[in-house]
């Protein structure tokens, strides 16, 4: 069983930076975390990366 990988959003982060750093698409991050097209991410938010 794979261990879930999380990322805690830091000040200045955006989905592009997070996706590039973690080798996952922005779309996949949005899908996994239920982030809508107009929703923002914020520092301290924990994102599941799979």
Secondary structure, DSSP 8 states (H G I E B T S, - for coil): -----EEE--TT--HHHHHHHHT--HHHHHHHHT--TT----TT-EEE--
